[in-house]
Amino acid sequence: MKKAFILPLLLSILFLSASEASRQTSVQRLRYSSYKSQTRIVVDVSGPIVFAGKRISDPDRLFFDIENCILSRKVKTSIPIMDGILKTVRMSQYKEHTVRVVLDIDKLTKYSVFLLDDPYRLVIDVYTEIDGEPQKEIKGSPKSLPDNNLNKIETIVIDAGHGGKDPGAIGPGGLQEKDITLHVGKKLGAILEQRHGVKIIYTRDKDIFVPLNERTEIANSHKSDLFISIHVNASEQRKARGIETYFLNWTNNREALRVAARENKISINKMEKIQDGLQVILQDLARNNKREESMRLAHTVQSALVNTLRSDYSKIENLGVKYALFYVLVGAEMPSILVEVSFISNHEEERRLAADSYRNKVAEAIAKGIDAYISQSTLVVDTFQTHASGG
């Protein structure tokens, strides 16, 4: 039986103007990744595109028309999936200059779709409810029932932002974000391995380029328990400084939109259009406690960063916990956060970021925040189990 809130989502969102896609593009590849509660479809294209989509019934399916586009001769046009969410995904040259992508639905609750550049691709995430009916609140229990696996953190994926041909933000002295995030990420992984004996997976452990959508796919494919994405902030205002931690959600905060747009490598205007298209999906991220746990993880990490760094450094500004649409967090099946550890655009903070001692301190602070999150999770679960058993 389908739930009443299944999205009758009619997408007719043009992410790019027709003038931006004036030259005809081609579909280069069709691929998918299947996880516990979602399936991700990726359509690789050779250039910028516009598209429109719709869900229709009898039989139940989604289709997306990519305009001013043709199929490459070598592309595989049909892939059987049969993962309980989708049956197949297929493509055809629907019209002379329109490629149609069709997703044959088995069991789908909601979906989101967005475009990524460098390389160009259309990403479609389809979701299903995996836990049946919503859990009922037990008298005396916390309002949000805890995930009993939270005290069993076994695998953590650490995502060092940017890399390879993508340097990220560059400071006035020439320091590159990609080098800082890689150092902090590897140091953080070493600390967590030694301290907790957890398995650490790196989205990159050297100076290579990894597309944004593939970073989340790495976390999902390894069934990670946490996803930590590390970045360095930047602003046109050279005096801007401080630390902030994000989780994924819809926002109308202009500054949060600016940060997300920079990390997503798109304009703020395009960021707003894409977010409007995904608003319902983002606001429904509370399923399976993922949004609440991401928010709690963000708070423990932010607090640890600020308190730890203030013990050794002056003028550490606490910019707080915020939320925005970061592509690298979309589709993550585990609590996930994005940390902006300082402003590389600020002369003093760039000098600090250039020093191994500061980078190591940042890694140690993030590790402390994760420690606090794990400890709180264990306490919450134990408390809930005591209440539920009548103890």
C-alpha positions in Angstrom: 0.0 0.0 0.0 1.4 3.3 -1.0 1.8 6.0 1.6 -0.3 9.2 1.3 2.8 11.4 1.1 4.2 9.7 -2.0 5.3 12.6 -4.2 3.2 13.3 -7.2 6.3 15.3 -8.2 6.1 17.0 -11.6 9.5 18.2 -12.4 9.8 20.9 -15.0 12.9 22.6 -13.6 15.3 24.2 -16.0 18.6 24.3 -14.3 20.4 25.9 -17.2 19.1 28.4 -19.8 18.7 27.3 -23.4 21.5 29.6 -24.4 23.9 27.7 -22.1 23.0 24.5 -23.9 22.9 25.9 -27.4 25.4 23.3 -28.6 24.1 19.8 -28.9 25.3 17.4 -26.3 25.4 13.6 -26.2 24.7 11.0 -23.6 28.0 9.1 -22.9 27.1 6.6 -20.3 24.2 5.3 -18.1 25.0 3.7 -14.7 23.5 3.0 -11.3 24.3 2.3 -7.7 21.9 0.4 -5.4 21.9 0.7 -1.7 19.6 -0.2 1.3 17.0 2.5 0.9 17.8 4.2 -2.3 19.0 3.7 -5.9 21.1 6.3 -7.7 21.0 6.7 -11.5 23.7 8.7 -13.2 23.5 9.8 -16.8 26.9 11.1 -18.0 26.6 13.7 -20.8 29.2 15.7 -22.8 28.0 19.2 -21.9 25.4 21.4 -20.2 21.8 20.3 -20.6 18.2 21.2 -19.8 15.6 18.7 -18.9 12.1 18.1 -17.7 10.6 15.1 -15.9 7.4 13.5 -14.7 6.0 10.5 -12.9 3.3 8.6 -14.6 1.3 5.4 -13.8 0.0 2.2 -15.5 2.8 1.1 -15.3 4.4 3.2 -12.6 7.5 5.0 -14.0 9.5 8.2 -14.1 10.8 9.8 -17.2 13.2 12.6 -17.9 13.6 14.3 -21.3 17.0 15.7 -21.9 16.7 18.4 -24.5 19.1 19.2 -27.3 20.8 15.9 -26.8 21.6 12.7 -28.7 22.6 9.2 -27.7 26.2 8.2 -28.3 26.4 5.1 -30.5 28.4 3.2 -27.8 26.1 3.9 -24.8 24.2 1.0 -23.2 20.6 2.0 -23.4 19.0 -0.4 -20.9 20.1 -1.8 -17.6 18.2 -4.3 -15.5 18.2 -3.3 -11.8 15.6 -5.4 -9.9 16.7 -4.1 -6.4 13.2 -3.7 -5.0 13.1 0.0 -5.8 13.6 0.0 -9.6 13.1 -2.7 -12.2 15.0 -1.2 -15.1 16.4 2.1 -16.4 16.4 2.6 -20.1 17.0 5.4 -22.7 16.0 6.1 -26.2 16.2 8.9 -28.8 12.7 10.0 -28.1 12.8 12.8 -30.6 15.5 14.0 -33.0 17.1 16.2 -30.4 15.6 14.7 -27.2 16.9 11.7 -25.2 14.3 10.2 -22.9 15.5 8.4 -19.7 12.8 6.0 -18.2 12.9 4.5 -14.7 10.6 1.5 -14.3 9.4 1.6 -10.7 9.0 -1.4 -8.4 8.6 0.5 -5.1 9.3 4.2 -4.8 8.4 6.7 -2.1 10.1 9.8 -3.3 12.9 11.0 -5.6 15.2 13.9 -6.3 17.2 15.0 -9.3 20.0 17.4 -9.8 22.8 18.3 -12.2 26.5 18.3 -11.6 29.3 19.8 -13.7 32.9 18.9 -14.3 32.1 16.3 -15.6 28.5 17.0 -16.6 26.0 14.5 -15.4 22.4 14.1 -14.4 21.9 12.4 -11.0 18.6 10.8 -10.0 18.1 9.5 -6.5 15.0 7.3 -5.8 14.1 6.3 -2.3 11.8 3.8 -0.6 10.7 3.3 3.0 12.6 0.3 4.5 11.1 0.2 7.9 7.4 -0.2 7.1 5.0 1.9 9.2 6.5 4.7 11.3 7.5 3.5 14.8 5.1 4.4 17.6 6.4 6.4 20.5 6.8 4.3 23.7 5.7 6.0 26.9 8.8 7.4 28.8 11.0 7.1 25.7 12.8 10.0 23.9 10.7 11.8 21.2 12.9 10.4 18.5 13.6 6.7 18.9 17.4 6.1 18.8 19.1 3.9 16.3 20.3 0.9 18.2 23.4 0.7 16.0 24.7 4.1 16.9 26.9 2.7 19.6 28.4 0.3 17.1 30.4 2.6 14.9 32.5 0.3 12.8 33.2 2.1 9.5 33.8 5.9 9.0 34.3 7.5 5.6 36.5 10.6 5.5 36.1 12.8 2.6 38.9 15.3 1.9 37.3 18.0 -0.2 38.4 18.8 -3.7 41.6 17.3 -5.2 43.4 16.8 -8.4 42.3 19.3 -11.1 40.0 20.9 -8.5 42.2 22.9 -6.0 39.2 24.3 -4.1 39.6 27.7 -2.5 43.0 29.3 -2.9 44.4 31.7 -0.2 46.1 35.1 -0.9 49.4 33.4 -0.3 48.7 30.6 -2.8 47.7 27.9 -0.3 45.2 25.4 -1.8 42.3 23.9 0.0 42.8 20.5 -1.5 46.2 20.1 0.3 44.8 21.1 3.7 41.8 18.8 3.5 43.9 15.8 2.5 46.3 16.4 5.4 43.5 16.8 8.0 41.6 13.9 6.6 44.4 11.4 6.7 45.4 12.6 10.2 41.8 12.3 11.4 41.6 8.7 10.0 44.8 7.7 11.8 43.6 9.1 15.1 40.2 7.3 14.8 41.8 4.0 13.7 44.1 4.1 16.7 41.5 5.3 19.2 38.5 3.2 18.3 39.8 0.5 16.0 37.3 1.5 13.4 37.7 0.9 9.7 38.5 4.1 7.9 37.6 4.6 4.2 39.0 7.6 2.4 37.2 9.0 -0.7 40.7 10.0 -1.7 44.1 9.5 0.0 46.2 11.3 -2.5 45.9 14.3 -4.8 43.3 13.0 -7.3 39.9 14.3 -8.5 36.8 12.5 -7.3 33.4 13.7 -8.5 31.0 14.9 -5.8 28.4 12.2 -6.3 30.9 9.4 -6.2 32.0 10.4 -2.7 28.7 9.6 -1.2 28.5 6.5 -3.3 31.7 5.3 -1.7 30.2 5.8 1.7 27.0 4.0 0.8 28.8 1.1 -0.9 30.9 0.5 2.2 27.9 0.7 4.5 29.6 3.4 6.4 28.3 4.4 9.8 29.5 8.1 9.5 30.5 10.4 6.7 32.8 13.3 7.4 33.5 15.8 4.6 36.4 18.2 5.3 36.6 21.6 3.7 38.2 25.1 4.1 36.1 28.2 3.9 36.6 31.3 1.8 35.0 34.7 1.4 35.5 37.9 -0.6 35.6 39.6 2.8 39.2 39.1 3.8 38.4 39.7 7.5 35.9 36.8 7.5 37.2 34.0 9.8 35.9 31.2 12.0 34.7 27.6 12.0 31.3 26.2 11.0 29.8 22.8 10.5 27.0 21.8 8.2 24.4 19.1 7.8 22.1 18.6 4.8 18.8 20.4 4.7 16.9 23.2 2.9 17.8 26.7 3.8 17.0 30.3 2.9 20.1 31.6 4.7 22.0 33.6 2.1 25.5 32.9 3.7 24.8 29.2 3.9 23.7 29.2 0.3 26.9 31.0 -0.7 29.1 28.4 1.0 27.1 25.5 -0.5 27.2 27.1 -4.0 31.0 27.5 -3.7 31.5 23.9 -2.7 29.1 22.7 -5.4 30.9 24.9 -7.9 27.8 26.7 -9.2 26.3 30.2 -8.9 24.1 31.2 -6.0 21.2 31.7 -8.5 21.6 28.2 -9.8 21.9 27.0 -6.2 18.5 28.5 -5.3 16.8 27.0 -8.4 18.1 23.5 -7.6 17.3 23.8 -4.0 13.7 24.7 -4.8 13.4 21.6 -6.9 14.7 19.4 -4.0 12.9 21.2 -1.1 10.5 18.5 -0.3 13.2 15.8 -0.4 15.5 17.8 1.9 12.8 18.6 4.4 11.9 14.9 4.7 15.4 13.8 5.6 14.2 12.9 9.1 13.5 9.4 8.0 15.4 6.8 10.0 16.7 9.6 12.3 19.3 10.5 9.7 18.8 14.3 9.8 18.6 14.4 13.6 21.7 12.3 14.0 23.6 14.4 11.4 22.6 17.5 13.3 23.8 16.1 16.6 27.1 15.0 15.0 27.5 18.5 13.6 27.0 20.0 17.1 29.5 17.7 18.9 32.1 18.3 16.2 31.6 22.1 16.1 31.8 22.3 19.8 35.0 20.2 20.0 36.6 22.2 17.2 36.0 25.6 18.8 36.9 24.5 22.4 40.0 22.6 21.3 41.4 25.3 19.0 40.7 28.1 21.5 43.0 26.4 24.0 46.0 27.1 21.7 44.9 29.9 19.4 43.4 33.3 19.7 40.4 34.7 17.8 38.8 31.4 17.0 35.3 32.5 16.0 32.4 30.1 16.5 30.1 30.5 13.4 27.9 27.7 14.6 26.1 24.7 13.1 24.2 25.4 9.9 22.5 23.5 7.1 22.4 23.8 3.3 22.3 21.7 0.1 25.7 20.2 -0.4 25.9 17.8 -3.3 28.5 15.7 -1.5 26.0 15.0 1.3 23.0 14.2 -0.9 22.0 10.5 -0.8 24.2 9.6 2.2 22.5 6.7 4.1 24.3 7.5 7.3 24.8 10.6 9.6 26.9 13.0 7.5 28.4 16.4 8.0 30.6 18.9 6.2 33.1 20.8 8.2 34.5 24.2 7.2 37.7 24.3 9.4 38.8 28.0 8.8 38.9 30.7 6.2 41.8 30.3 3.7 41.0 33.8 2.4 41.9 35.3 5.8 45.7 36.1 5.9 46.1 34.9 9.5 44.0 31.8 9.1 45.8 30.9 5.9 49.1 31.1 7.8 47.7 28.8 10.4 46.3 26.3 7.8 49.8 26.1 6.2 51.2 24.7 9.5 51.1 21.0 10.2 50.6 21.8 13.9 47.3 23.6 13.2 46.1 20.9 10.8 46.9 18.2 13.3 45.0 20.1 16.0 42.0 20.4 13.7 42.1 16.7 13.1 42.4 16.0 16.8 39.4 18.3 17.5 37.2 16.6 14.9 38.1 13.2 16.4 37.1 14.6 19.9 33.7 15.6 18.4 33.2 12.2 17.0 34.1 10.7 20.4 31.5 12.8 22.0 28.9 11.8 19.4 29.6 8.1 19.9 29.5 8.5 23.7 26.2 10.4 23.6 24.7 7.8 21.2 25.6 5.0 23.6 24.1 6.8 26.5 20.8 7.6 24.6 20.4 4.0 23.4 21.1 2.6 27.0 18.6 5.1 28.4 16.0 4.2 25.8 16.4 0.5 26.4 16.0 1.0 30.1 12.8 2.9 29.7 11.4 0.5 27.1 12.0 -2.5 29.4 10.4 -0.7 32.3 13.7 -0.6 34.2 
